[in-house]
Amino acid sequence: MVDESRSVREVLLIQVFHSFSSGVLGVVIPLVMKDRGVEVVIIGFVFASMPLIMQLGRMFFATISDFLGRKPFFTINGLLGVVSSVIYYFAHTPMEFLFGKIAEGIREGAIWAVNRAYLLEKSRGDWRTLVNLRTVVYLAYAAGSLAAGFMTVFLLFEGTMVLCSSLGVLGVLLSIRLADERRSEFEVERALRFLDFRRKGRKFKVSLFLFFMMGLAFGFRGGYVIPYFLSGLGFSAEAVGLIFGVMILLSGLSAYIFSKCTQVRRLILLSGIIYSALFIPLGFSPPEAAAAFIMAVGFAEGMNSIGQEGVLSKICDKESYGTDIGLLMMGLHLGESASLALSGVLIANWGFAASFIPAATLYTIFFFGVFMLYGERLHA
């Protein structure tokens, strides 16, 4: 039990290094691409590649990890953290930034293929461990976002990428210490059985569709969109990082506050209504109001994260945690990739409101769908 507790703590620390670096990149890369003259439509397509690459890598890694263990993929995550930062260090053209996004997407796929499954196994299925994971992700990502603008001022873009690369090295070193068990020999037939969508129940299939709709909503405001939007309103790099960081920080605070909530179904409904209500007026708002709305979105997202983890813990099979979580996330990230690609076109032609309003309206399908599908059985 002591070893299991140590393993949980070490994975959460690996997640801190990963999410801090992701928070820095989430603010810095869109601003650098804008500063270097990359058009918003091209930025949208570059960022759209990441969820797709991430999900393909995630499914591949998750399926293999259900047989061979989780540990190697934490190591791969750290190595690719170094690689993606080095690519960004030298990037100036859209194609170079695309290569960075591909490496970053595979990196994200490696860690998210195994982190939830590893923690569920080491905590013996306690879904609140996933809430702890989500809280750590928010807090570390927020810290990275808050620091990003100031880091680019004092360290410049190149120095910031060197720091992110060093965090990848620390992740590799910590991954080597992890306890893991080789589960079984890889069997193609058994892996295909885990992936066979026909074997999944009705609720799993409907949940996959709902996660796809959530992904569509997230893509219209995700990736580069909010930092680019704030920069367009006249905020400096430091201010963009602060606003974005506070948004993520409030997500973590909200996740912590509501982590003990037992009415998961109602929490999803309430957070969804708040989320959609904030995005509808956002594209028409003056700078001060827009900043306030964006920070408030973070609080709603933290509430929503508790509901997402509740759904995952209820719907996934213990025999194939990694694969089942990967299938559900496939819907989310395919939707996100599609809407990210479209977002640049909408913004270039009709402004940010044309991207934020679909984000609000499509999200209603997800939260009403979950509310109706799970009934009173969805609770902690």
N, C-alpha and C positions, 0 to 999 in steps of 0.2 A: 504493500500500500504506500510505503514511503517512496519507493521508486516511481510509482505511478504519479504521486503528487509532484515529485521533482520533474518528471517528464512534462506534466501539464504546465508548470511554471516556465520551463525552458522553451516550450512551444510558444507560449504567450510572449516571451521575450524576443524570440525570433520574429513574431508578428509585429512587435514594437519597431524593430529595425526596418522591417519591410514596409509597414504602413507610414512611418515617418518619411522614408524616402519617397513613397508614392505621393504623400501630401506635398512634398517639395516639387516633384515633377508635375503634379496636377495643376499647380499655379504657374510654375516657371515656363514650361514648354509652350503653352498657348501664347503667352506674352512674347517669348523669344521668336516664335514663328511669325507673329504679327509684326514685330519690330524688324524682322528680316524680309518683310515684303511678301510673305506667303498669303494668297487670297483666302478669304473665309470659306469659299466653296471647297478649295483644296484642303484646307485644314479639317473641314468636316469629313472628307473622304479618308484622310490620313488617320484621324481619330477613330473612324468607323472600323478600321481594320483591327483595332486592338481587341474589342469584345469577341469578334469572330475567331481570331487567332487564339485568344485566351480560352475560349470554350472548346475548341478542337483539341488544344493541348490538355485542357482539364479532363475531358472525357477519356482521352488516351491514358493519361497518368492515373486517373481515378480507377479505371478498370484494372490496370496492371497492379496498382497498389493494393487492391482487394485480395490479390494473391501473394504478392512479393513483399508487402509491408510498405509503410509510409515514409520511413526515414530517408531514403535516397532522394525523394522529391523536395524535401526541405533543403538539402544540399544543392540540388539543381536550381532552386529558387535563388539562393545566395549567389551562385556563380553567374546566373543571368542578370542579377542586379548589378554586378560589376560590368558585364558586357554591354547592357543597355546604356548605362551611364557613360561608358567610354564612347559609344556610338554618338550619343547626344553631344558629347564634348566637341566632336569634330563636325557635327551636322550643320549644314547651311542651306541645302536644297530640300524641296519636298520629298524627293526619293530617299535622301539620307535620314530625314526625320521618320519616314515610313519604316526604314530598317530598324530604327530605334524603337518604334511602336511594336514591331513584330517581336523583337527580343523582349520588350517589356510585357507584351501579351502572353508569351510563353512562360515568362517568369511568374506572372499572376496566375496562370493556369496551373503551374506546378504547386504553388502553395495552397491555392483554394481547392485543389483536387484532394488534398489530404488533411488540411488543418481541422475541419469540422469532424471528419471521420476519426482522426487520431484522438481528439479530445473526447468524443463520445465513447470511444473504446476505453480510454484511460480513466474516465469518470464513471464508467459502467452505465452509460446511457442517460446521465443526468443532463437534461436539456438546458439547465441554467448555466452549465459550462459554456454553452454556445452564446448565451447572453453576455457572459464575461468576455468571451472572445470578441463579440461585436463591440462591447464597451472599449476594450483595449484598442481595437481597430480605429474607432472614432477618435479617441484621445490622442493616439500617436499620429494619425493622419492630420488632426487639427494642429498639433504641435508643429508638424512639418509645414503645413500651410501658413501658419502664423509666422514661422521663421523664414519662409521662402523669399519674400520680398526684401527683407533685410539682408539675407545671405547674398542675393544677387548684387546688392549695393556694395557690401563690404568685401565679398569674395569674388565678385563677378560671376558670370554664368559658368565659366570654366572651373573656377574654384568650387562652386556649388556641386558640379558634377563629380569632382574628385571626392568630395565629402560623401555623396550618395554611393559612390563606388566603394568607399571604405566601409560603409554600413553593410554592403553585400558581403565583404570579406568577413566581417564579424558574424554575419548570419551563417556562413559556411562553417566557421570554427565552432559555433554553438550547435549546429546540426550534427556534427560528428559525435557530440556527447549524448545525443538522444538514445534512449532505450527503445528498441523495436524488435519485434519477433518476425522471423520469416514465416509467413502464414501457410503457404502450400505452393506446390509447383503450378506454374501457369498452365491452364487448360483452355484451349480455344473454345471448345464446346460449352464449358461452364461460363466463360466470359460472355459468349453470345447469348446465353440464357439470361444473364443479368441485364443485358442490353435489349432483350427482346421486348419491344413495346407492347406486343400482344398479350404478354403475361401480366401486365400491370392492370390494376383494378380501375373502375370507372373514376373514382375520386382522383387517382394519380393522373389519369389522362386529362381530366378537367383542370386539375391544378397546373399541369404543364401549359395548357392554353392560357390560364390566368397569369402565370409567370411570364409568358410571352407578351401579354398585354402590358404588364408592369414594365417589361424591358422597353417596349415601344415608348411608353411614357417617360421613362428615365433617359432615353437617348435624346429626346428633344430638349432636355435641359442639362444633359450630362457632359462628360469629357471636357472639351474646351469652352462650352457655351457660356457658363456663368463667369469665369475669369475674363473672357473676351467681351462679354456684355458690360461688366463693370469697368473694364479699360475703356470701352467706347463711351461710357458716361463721364469720363474724365478722371477717374481714380488712378492714382499712382500705383506702381508695382507693390509698394509697401502696404498701401491701403487695400488693394485687391487681396493680398495675402491675409491681412487682418480680418477683413469681412468674411472671406472664404473660411479662414481658420475658426472664427467664432461660430460660423454655421455648423462646422463639423464638431466643434467643442460642445455646442448645445445638443447635437445629436447624441454624443456620448453621455452627457448629463441626463438627457431624457431617457436613454436606454437604461441607465442605472436607476433612475427614479421609478420607472415602470417595470423593472425586472422582476419584481415580486407580485405583479398584477396577475390575478388568476383568470380574469375575464378577457382572454386573448381575442376572442371574436369581436367583442365590443371595442377593444382597443384598436383593432385594424380599421373598423368603421370610423371611429372618431378621428384617428390620425389621417385617414384618407380624405375626409371632408375638409379638414384644416389644410392639408397639402394642396388640394385642388383649388380651394378658395384663395390661397396665397398666390398661385401662379397665374390665375386669370387676369388680374390687373397689373402684373409685374412689368410687362412689356410697355405699358403706357405710363409708368410711374416716373416722377422726378428722381434724381440721384439719391437723395436722403431716404425717401420712402422705399426705393428699390433696395437699398442696402439693408433697411430694417426688415423688409419682406424676405430677403434671402436668408438672413440670420434666423428668422422665425421658421423658415422651411426646415432648418436643421432640427429644431425641436420636434416637428412632426415626423421627420424621417427616423429619429430615434425611437419614437413610439411604434412606428411601422416595423422597425427591425425586430422588435420583440415578437410581433405577430408572425413575421416571416420565419423566425427560428422555431416558433411553436408549430407552424405548418410542417416544416422540414422534419422535426422530431417525430411528428405523428404519422407522416405518410411514408417515410423511408423504411425499408426492410433492414433489420439488423445484420443480415447475412451479406448485404451489399450496400452499406451506407455510402461508400464513395461513389459507386456507380449511380445509385438512385438520386443522390444530391446533385451529381453531375448532369443527369437527365433533366431535372427540374431547372437547374441553372442554364441548361442549353436553351430552353425557351426564353429565359430572361435575356441572355446575351445575344441571341439571334435577333430578337426584337430591338434591343439597344443598338446593335450594329446597323440595322436598317434605318432607324430613325436618326442616328447620328449622321449617316451619309446624306439623308434628306435635309437635315437641319441647316447645313450651310447654304443650300439652294434657297430654302425658305427665308433665311435671314438676309441673304444678299438681295432678294427680290422684294420682300415685304416687311422686313424688320424683325426684331426679336419677338414681338407679340405673336407672329405667325408660327413660332416654334414653341413658345410657352403655353399658348392656349391648347394645342393638341396634347401637351404634357399633362395638363390639368384634366382634360376631358377623357383621355384614354385611361388615366389612372382610376377613374370611377368604376370602370369595368372590373378591374382587379379587386378593389376593396369590397364592392357590392357582391361580386362573385364569390369571394371567400366567405363573406358574411352569410350568404344564402347556402353555400355548399356544405359548410361544416356544422351549421346549426349550433345547438347548445353543447355539442360534444367537444368543441375546440376550447379547451381551457387547460391551465397548468395542473 
